[in-house]
Amino acid sequence: MFTGVKINTTEERSVLHTALRAPKGEMNVSYKEGEPTVHEVLEKIEKFSNSLRNGEFKGKSGKNLANLIVIGIGGSYLSIDYVYEALRW
């Protein structure tokens, strides 16, 4: 995972778990082809999170969202915990 070896056999690519935590421009050499994609997604997540927090993002009814349901994939509770921590006030 840390070396960039293609261990995701379903998609024939490296996994990007560690790449998500690397500062822009400091990604492991083996991941370089995925760096723009990783940081584009992180920027979209940041933009969405900010719009949700400041009330710009509305639900279908036009009201601010009051509840959030997170469905994690891969069996990791950490993603759910991170979303909760990021959005709670």
Buried (B, 14 or more C-beta within 10 A) or exposed (E): EEEBEEEEEEEEBBBBEBBBEBEEEEBBEBBEEBBEEBBEEEEEEEEEBEEBEEEEBEEEEEEEEEEEEEEEEEEEEEBEEEBEEEEEE
